[in-house]
Amino acid sequence: MRITRRPRAREDLLEVWGYIADDNETAADRMLDRIEQKLFMLADHP
């Protein structure tokens, strides 16, 4: 399965990243990594 990433979704993720990064940049990075992992899992196992 192919996952399509829309520009708006990227903007939303960056906004959430910024909100979390205000308190903890490492946690914000981990959050993005986890979302990325879930997208790969979804593509492989729809």
PDB file of N, H, CA, C and O in Angstrom:
ATOM      1  N   MET A   1       0.848  -1.171   0.000  1.00  0.00           N
ATOM      2  CA  MET A   1       0.000   0.000   0.000  1.00  0.00           C
ATOM      3  C   MET A   1       0.899   1.241   0.000  1.00  0.00           C
ATOM      4  O   MET A   1       1.962   1.259   0.620  1.00  0.00           O
ATOM      5  N   ARG A   2       0.453   2.252  -0.695  1.00  0.00           N
ATOM      6  H   ARG A   2      -0.411   2.238  -1.198  1.00  0.00           H
ATOM      7  CA  ARG A   2       1.215   3.495  -0.760  1.00  0.00           C
ATOM      8  C   ARG A   2       0.554   4.534   0.145  1.00  0.00           C
ATOM      9  O   ARG A   2      -0.660   4.728   0.100  1.00  0.00           O
ATOM     10  N   ILE A   3       1.356   5.188   0.953  1.00  0.00           N
ATOM     11  H   ILE A   3       2.343   5.030   0.990  1.00  0.00           H
ATOM     12  CA  ILE A   3       0.866   6.242   1.835  1.00  0.00           C
ATOM     13  C   ILE A   3       1.143   7.587   1.166  1.00  0.00           C
ATOM     14  O   ILE A   3       2.278   7.882   0.793  1.00  0.00           O
ATOM     15  N   THR A   4       0.113   8.386   1.021  1.00  0.00           N
ATOM     16  H   THR A   4      -0.810   8.147   1.324  1.00  0.00           H
ATOM     17  CA  THR A   4       0.260   9.723   0.446  1.00  0.00           C
ATOM     18  C   THR A   4       0.301  10.736   1.581  1.00  0.00           C
ATOM     19  O   THR A   4      -0.603  10.797   2.415  1.00  0.00           O
ATOM     20  N   ARG A   5       1.352  11.516   1.595  1.00  0.00           N
ATOM     21  H   ARG A   5       2.086  11.466   0.917  1.00  0.00           H
ATOM     22  CA  ARG A   5       1.494  12.538   2.639  1.00  0.00           C
ATOM     23  C   ARG A   5       1.154  13.896   2.047  1.00  0.00           C
ATOM     24  O   ARG A   5       1.843  14.393   1.156  1.00  0.00           O
ATOM     25  N   ARG A   6       0.124  14.462   2.538  1.00  0.00           N
ATOM     26  H   ARG A   6      -0.436  14.058   3.262  1.00  0.00           H
ATOM     27  CA  ARG A   6      -0.346  15.755   2.047  1.00  0.00           C
ATOM     28  C   ARG A   6       0.429  16.892   2.718  1.00  0.00           C
ATOM     29  O   ARG A   6       0.858  16.762   3.864  1.00  0.00           O
ATOM     30  N   PRO A   7       0.604  17.994   2.011  1.00  0.00           N
ATOM     31  CA  PRO A   7       1.312  19.143   2.591  1.00  0.00           C
ATOM     32  C   PRO A   7       0.675  19.623   3.900  1.00  0.00           C
ATOM     33  O   PRO A   7       1.384  20.008   4.830  1.00  0.00           O
ATOM     34  N   ARG A   8      -0.639  19.602   3.970  1.00  0.00           N
ATOM     35  H   ARG A   8      -1.214  19.290   3.215  1.00  0.00           H
ATOM     36  CA  ARG A   8      -1.322  20.054   5.191  1.00  0.00           C
ATOM     37  C   ARG A   8      -0.978  19.150   6.372  1.00  0.00           C
ATOM     38  O   ARG A   8      -0.805  19.633   7.491  1.00  0.00           O
ATOM     39  N   ALA A   9      -0.880  17.860   6.136  1.00  0.00           N
ATOM     40  H   ALA A   9      -1.021  17.467   5.227  1.00  0.00           H
ATOM     41  CA  ALA A   9      -0.523  16.926   7.202  1.00  0.00           C
ATOM     42  C   ALA A   9       0.885  17.224   7.705  1.00  0.00           C
ATOM     43  O   ALA A   9       1.137  17.190   8.909  1.00  0.00           O
ATOM     44  N   ARG A  10       1.794  17.513   6.792  1.00  0.00           N
ATOM     45  H   ARG A  10       1.589  17.541   5.814  1.00  0.00           H
ATOM     46  CA  ARG A  10       3.163  17.867   7.185  1.00  0.00           C
ATOM     47  C   ARG A  10       3.173  19.143   8.028  1.00  0.00           C
ATOM     48  O   ARG A  10       3.874  19.224   9.037  1.00  0.00           O
ATOM     49  N   GLU A  11       2.399  20.128   7.610  1.00  0.00           N
ATOM     50  H   GLU A  11       1.830  20.062   6.791  1.00  0.00           H
ATOM     51  CA  GLU A  11       2.305  21.374   8.374  1.00  0.00           C
ATOM     52  C   GLU A  11       1.764  21.113   9.773  1.00  0.00           C
ATOM     53  O   GLU A  11       2.266  21.667  10.751  1.00  0.00           O
ATOM     54  N   ASP A  12       0.744  20.271   9.866  1.00  0.00           N
ATOM     55  H   ASP A  12       0.337  19.821   9.072  1.00  0.00           H
ATOM     56  CA  ASP A  12       0.167  19.937  11.170  1.00  0.00           C
ATOM     57  C   ASP A  12       1.196  19.255  12.062  1.00  0.00           C
ATOM     58  O   ASP A  12       1.317  19.579  13.244  1.00  0.00           O
ATOM     59  N   LEU A  13       1.939  18.301  11.486  1.00  0.00           N
ATOM     60  H   LEU A  13       1.841  18.038  10.527  1.00  0.00           H
ATOM     61  CA  LEU A  13       2.954  17.600  12.273  1.00  0.00           C
ATOM     62  C   LEU A  13       4.041  18.555  12.760  1.00  0.00           C
ATOM     63  O   LEU A  13       4.500  18.450  13.897  1.00  0.00           O
ATOM     64  N   LEU A  14       4.446  19.476  11.908  1.00  0.00           N
ATOM     65  H   LEU A  14       4.073  19.562  10.984  1.00  0.00           H
ATOM     66  CA  LEU A  14       5.466  20.441  12.319  1.00  0.00           C
ATOM     67  C   LEU A  14       4.937  21.376  13.405  1.00  0.00           C
ATOM     68  O   LEU A  14       5.686  21.796  14.287  1.00  0.00           O
ATOM     69  N   GLU A  15       3.665  21.694  13.340  1.00  0.00           N
ATOM     70  H   GLU A  15       3.056  21.353  12.623  1.00  0.00           H
ATOM     71  CA  GLU A  15       3.059  22.528  14.379  1.00  0.00           C
ATOM     72  C   GLU A  15       3.032  21.788  15.717  1.00  0.00           C
ATOM     73  O   GLU A  15       3.361  22.359  16.757  1.00  0.00           O
ATOM     74  N   VAL A  16       2.642  20.525  15.681  1.00  0.00           N
ATOM     75  H   VAL A  16       2.375  20.062  14.836  1.00  0.00           H
ATOM     76  CA  VAL A  16       2.638  19.711  16.896  1.00  0.00           C
ATOM     77  C   VAL A  16       4.060  19.547  17.412  1.00  0.00           C
ATOM     78  O   VAL A  16       4.304  19.637  18.615  1.00  0.00           O
ATOM     79  N   TRP A  17       5.007  19.303  16.492  1.00  0.00           N
ATOM     80  H   TRP A  17       4.809  19.230  15.515  1.00  0.00           H
ATOM     81  CA  TRP A  17       6.410  19.174  16.885  1.00  0.00           C
ATOM     82  C   TRP A  17       6.859  20.438  17.628  1.00  0.00           C
ATOM     83  O   TRP A  17       7.482  20.349  18.686  1.00  0.00           O
ATOM     84  N   GLY A  18       6.546  21.601  17.079  1.00  0.00           N
ATOM     85  H   GLY A  18       6.041  21.673  16.220  1.00  0.00           H
ATOM     86  CA  GLY A  18       6.942  22.858  17.708  1.00  0.00           C
ATOM     87  C   GLY A  18       6.350  23.022  19.092  1.00  0.00           C
ATOM     88  O   GLY A  18       7.019  23.505  20.005  1.00  0.00           O
ATOM     89  N   TYR A  19       5.103  22.624  19.251  1.00  0.00           N
ATOM     90  H   TYR A  19       4.559  22.231  18.509  1.00  0.00           H
ATOM     91  CA  TYR A  19       4.444  22.727  20.553  1.00  0.00           C
ATOM     92  C   TYR A  19       5.150  21.849  21.584  1.00  0.00           C
ATOM     93  O   TYR A  19       5.429  22.288  22.700  1.00  0.00           O
ATOM     94  N   ILE A  20       5.432  20.613  21.202  1.00  0.00           N
ATOM     95  H   ILE A  20       5.206  20.256  20.296  1.00  0.00           H
ATOM     96  CA  ILE A  20       6.111  19.693  22.116  1.00  0.00           C
ATOM     97  C   ILE A  20       7.551  20.136  22.346  1.00  0.00           C
ATOM     98  O   ILE A  20       8.051  20.069  23.468  1.00  0.00           O
ATOM     99  N   ALA A  21       8.220  20.588  21.284  1.00  0.00           N
ATOM    100  H   ALA A  21       7.814  20.641  20.372  1.00  0.00           H
ATOM    101  CA  ALA A  21       9.629  20.976  21.374  1.00  0.00           C
ATOM    102  C   ALA A  21       9.839  22.172  22.289  1.00  0.00           C
ATOM    103  O   ALA A  21      10.934  22.354  22.821  1.00  0.00           O
ATOM    104  N   ASP A  22       8.817  22.987  22.482  1.00  0.00           N
ATOM    105  H   ASP A  22       7.928  22.839  22.050  1.00  0.00           H
ATOM    106  CA  ASP A  22       8.943  24.105  23.422  1.00  0.00           C
ATOM    107  C   ASP A  22       9.339  23.612  24.803  1.00  0.00           C
ATOM    108  O   ASP A  22      10.061  24.294  25.530  1.00  0.00           O
ATOM    109  N   ASP A  23       8.866  22.422  25.163  1.00  0.00           N
ATOM    110  H   ASP A  23       8.280  21.867  24.573  1.00  0.00           H
ATOM    111  CA  ASP A  23       9.207  21.838  26.461  1.00  0.00           C
ATOM    112  C   ASP A  23      10.324  20.813  26.365  1.00  0.00           C
ATOM    113  O   ASP A  23      11.161  20.711  27.262  1.00  0.00           O
ATOM    114  N   ASN A  24      10.336  20.042  25.260  1.00  0.00           N
ATOM    115  H   ASN A  24       9.657  20.124  24.531  1.00  0.00           H
ATOM    116  CA  ASN A  24      11.289  18.934  25.182  1.00  0.00           C
ATOM    117  C   ASN A  24      11.509  18.558  23.715  1.00  0.00           C
ATOM    118  O   ASN A  24      10.705  17.842  23.118  1.00  0.00           O
ATOM    119  N   GLU A  25      12.599  19.046  23.153  1.00  0.00           N
ATOM    120  H   GLU A  25      13.252  19.627  23.639  1.00  0.00           H
ATOM    121  CA  GLU A  25      12.871  18.803  21.737  1.00  0.00           C
ATOM    122  C   GLU A  25      13.111  17.324  21.444  1.00  0.00           C
ATOM    123  O   GLU A  25      12.730  16.829  20.384  1.00  0.00           O
ATOM    124  N   THR A  26      13.732  16.630  22.370  1.00  0.00           N
ATOM    125  H   THR A  26      14.041  17.032  23.232  1.00  0.00           H
ATOM    126  CA  THR A  26      13.978  15.199  22.182  1.00  0.00           C
ATOM    127  C   THR A  26      12.660  14.435  22.092  1.00  0.00           C
ATOM    128  O   THR A  26      12.505  13.549  21.252  1.00  0.00           O
ATOM    129  N   ALA A  27      11.725  14.777  22.948  1.00  0.00           N
ATOM    130  H   ALA A  27      11.850  15.498  23.631  1.00  0.00           H
ATOM    131  CA  ALA A  27      10.412  14.126  22.916  1.00  0.00           C
ATOM    132  C   ALA A  27       9.688  14.433  21.604  1.00  0.00           C
ATOM    133  O   ALA A  27       9.014  13.567  21.047  1.00  0.00           O
ATOM    134  N   ALA A  28       9.828  15.647  21.120  1.00  0.00           N
ATOM    135  H   ALA A  28      10.376  16.350  21.572  1.00  0.00           H
ATOM    136  CA  ALA A  28       9.202  16.020  19.848  1.00  0.00           C
ATOM    137  C   ALA A  28       9.785  15.197  18.706  1.00  0.00           C
ATOM    138  O   ALA A  28       9.052  14.736  17.832  1.00  0.00           O
ATOM    139  N   ASP A  29      11.094  15.014  18.713  1.00  0.00           N
ATOM    140  H   ASP A  29      11.690  15.389  19.423  1.00  0.00           H
ATOM    141  CA  ASP A  29      11.740  14.187  17.685  1.00  0.00           C
ATOM    142  C   ASP A  29      11.261  12.743  17.762  1.00  0.00           C
ATOM    143  O   ASP A  29      11.003  12.113  16.736  1.00  0.00           O
ATOM    144  N   ARG A  30      11.142  12.222  18.977  1.00  0.00           N
ATOM    145  H   ARG A  30      11.352  12.734  19.811  1.00  0.00           H
ATOM    146  CA  ARG A  30      10.673  10.840  19.154  1.00  0.00           C
ATOM    147  C   ARG A  30       9.250  10.682  18.646  1.00  0.00           C
ATOM    148  O   ARG A  30       8.908   9.662  18.048  1.00  0.00           O
ATOM    149  N   MET A  31       8.416  11.697  18.885  1.00  0.00           N
ATOM    150  H   MET A  31       8.694  12.525  19.371  1.00  0.00           H
ATOM    151  CA  MET A  31       7.037  11.646  18.423  1.00  0.00           C
ATOM    152  C   MET A  31       6.989  11.538  16.905  1.00  0.00           C
ATOM    153  O   MET A  31       6.238  10.727  16.362  1.00  0.00           O
ATOM    154  N   LEU A  32       7.790  12.354  16.215  1.00  0.00           N
ATOM    155  H   LEU A  32       8.400  13.013  16.656  1.00  0.00           H
ATOM    156  CA  LEU A  32       7.819  12.276  14.752  1.00  0.00           C
ATOM    157  C   LEU A  32       8.343  10.926  14.278  1.00  0.00           C
ATOM    158  O   LEU A  32       7.832  10.367  13.307  1.00  0.00           O
ATOM    159  N   ASP A  33       9.354  10.403  14.953  1.00  0.00           N
ATOM    160  H   ASP A  33       9.769  10.857  15.742  1.00  0.00           H
ATOM    161  CA  ASP A  33       9.889   9.087  14.595  1.00  0.00           C
ATOM    162  C   ASP A  33       8.823   8.006  14.743  1.00  0.00           C
ATOM    163  O   ASP A  33       8.703   7.126  13.890  1.00  0.00           O
ATOM    164  N   ARG A  34       8.057   8.072  15.818  1.00  0.00           N
ATOM    165  H   ARG A  34       8.156   8.787  16.511  1.00  0.00           H
ATOM    166  CA  ARG A  34       7.015   7.063  16.047  1.00  0.00           C
ATOM    167  C   ARG A  34       5.910   7.151  14.998  1.00  0.00           C
ATOM    168  O   ARG A  34       5.413   6.129  14.525  1.00  0.00           O
ATOM    169  N   ILE A  35       5.539   8.346  14.646  1.00  0.00           N
ATOM    170  H   ILE A  35       5.943   9.176  15.031  1.00  0.00           H
ATOM    171  CA  ILE A  35       4.524   8.508  13.600  1.00  0.00           C
ATOM    172  C   ILE A  35       5.042   7.944  12.285  1.00  0.00           C
ATOM    173  O   ILE A  35       4.317   7.255  11.567  1.00  0.00           O
ATOM    174  N   GLU A  36       6.296   8.240  11.975  1.00  0.00           N
ATOM    175  H   GLU A  36       6.885   8.800  12.558  1.00  0.00           H
ATOM    176  CA  GLU A  36       6.914   7.721  10.749  1.00  0.00           C
ATOM    177  C   GLU A  36       6.909   6.186  10.753  1.00  0.00           C
ATOM    178  O   GLU A  36       6.595   5.564   9.738  1.00  0.00           O
ATOM    179  N   GLN A  37       7.253   5.583  11.881  1.00  0.00           N
ATOM    180  H   GLN A  37       7.509   6.088  12.706  1.00  0.00           H
ATOM    181  CA  GLN A  37       7.250   4.121  11.996  1.00  0.00           C
ATOM    182  C   GLN A  37       5.848   3.563  11.755  1.00  0.00           C
ATOM    183  O   GLN A  37       5.681   2.560  11.061  1.00  0.00           O
ATOM    184  N   LYS A  38       4.852   4.216  12.329  1.00  0.00           N
ATOM    185  H   LYS A  38       4.988   5.031  12.892  1.00  0.00           H
ATOM    186  CA  LYS A  38       3.468   3.751  12.155  1.00  0.00           C
ATOM    187  C   LYS A  38       3.031   3.850  10.696  1.00  0.00           C
ATOM    188  O   LYS A  38       2.310   2.982  10.204  1.00  0.00           O
ATOM    189  N   LEU A  39       3.458   4.892  10.010  1.00  0.00           N
ATOM    190  H   LEU A  39       4.044   5.598  10.410  1.00  0.00           H
ATOM    191  CA  LEU A  39       3.107   5.020   8.596  1.00  0.00           C
ATOM    192  C   LEU A  39       3.732   3.899   7.773  1.00  0.00           C
ATOM    193  O   LEU A  39       3.086   3.347   6.882  1.00  0.00           O
ATOM    194  N   PHE A  40       4.989   3.559   8.070  1.00  0.00           N
ATOM    195  H   PHE A  40       5.514   4.007   8.794  1.00  0.00           H
ATOM    196  CA  PHE A  40       5.634   2.452   7.365  1.00  0.00           C
ATOM    197  C   PHE A  40       4.917   1.136   7.660  1.00  0.00           C
ATOM    198  O   PHE A  40       4.728   0.315   6.762  1.00  0.00           O
ATOM    199  N   MET A  41       4.518   0.936   8.915  1.00  0.00           N
ATOM    200  H   MET A  41       4.671   1.603   9.644  1.00  0.00           H
ATOM    201  CA  MET A  41       3.794  -0.282   9.275  1.00  0.00           C
ATOM    202  C   MET A  41       2.459  -0.347   8.540  1.00  0.00           C
ATOM    203  O   MET A  41       2.067  -1.404   8.045  1.00  0.00           O
ATOM    204  N   LEU A  42       1.770   0.774   8.472  1.00  0.00           N
ATOM    205  H   LEU A  42       2.088   1.632   8.874  1.00  0.00           H
ATOM    206  CA  LEU A  42       0.485   0.820   7.784  1.00  0.00           C
ATOM    207  C   LEU A  42       0.649   0.506   6.302  1.00  0.00           C
ATOM    208  O   LEU A  42      -0.169  -0.205   5.717  1.00  0.00           O
ATOM    209  N   ALA A  43       1.695   1.031   5.706  1.00  0.00           N
ATOM    210  H   ALA A  43       2.359   1.608   6.181  1.00  0.00           H
ATOM    211  CA  ALA A  43       1.943   0.769   4.284  1.00  0.00           C
ATOM    212  C   ALA A  43       2.232  -0.711   4.039  1.00  0.00           C
ATOM    213  O   ALA A  43       1.811  -1.272   3.027  1.00  0.00           O
ATOM    214  N   ASP A  44       2.945  -1.334   4.963  1.00  0.00           N
ATOM    215  H   ASP A  44       3.286  -0.878   5.785  1.00  0.00           H
ATOM    216  CA  ASP A  44       3.301  -2.746   4.810  1.00  0.00           C
ATOM    217  C   ASP A  44       2.168  -3.696   5.188  1.00  0.00           C
ATOM    218  O   ASP A  44       2.057  -4.790   4.636  1.00  0.00           O
ATOM    219  N   HIS A  45       1.330  -3.272   6.129  1.00  0.00           N
ATOM    220  H   HIS A  45       1.421  -2.383   6.577  1.00  0.00           H
ATOM    221  CA  HIS A  45       0.255  -4.134   6.644  1.00  0.00           C
ATOM    222  C   HIS A  45      -1.048  -3.347   6.742  1.00  0.00           C
ATOM    223  O   HIS A  45      -1.481  -2.992   7.838  1.00  0.00           O
ATOM    224  N   PRO A  46      -1.669  -3.076   5.606  1.00  0.00           N
ATOM    225  CA  PRO A  46      -2.910  -2.277   5.628  1.00  0.00           C
ATOM    226  C   PRO A  46      -4.023  -3.065   6.267  1.00  0.00           C
ATOM    227  O   PRO A  46      -5.144  -2.569   6.380  1.00  0.00           O
TER     228      PRO A  46
END
